[in-house]
């Protein structure tokens, strides 16, 4: 992204997510389960997990709405990290 902005003069970046994202689902696993993954994957999932507001997500009972809210939360976090 930095290369695109600084060297290719890209003016607009678009951060997107999608329903049914396996990475977001995996990031919601218990921390002990994530710790069993290979280090690189575990670090990625832990970073994603830190960005999800699990207490807010627990309040969402409908599984599709829960999935959508988790993905939306992740997109918002990624945008914040880019800013």
Buried (B, 14 or more C-beta within 10 A) or exposed (E): EEEEEEEEEEEEEEBEBEEEBEEBEBBBBEEEEBEEBEEEEBEBBBEBBEBBEEEEBEEBEEEEEBBBBBBEBBBEBBEEEEE
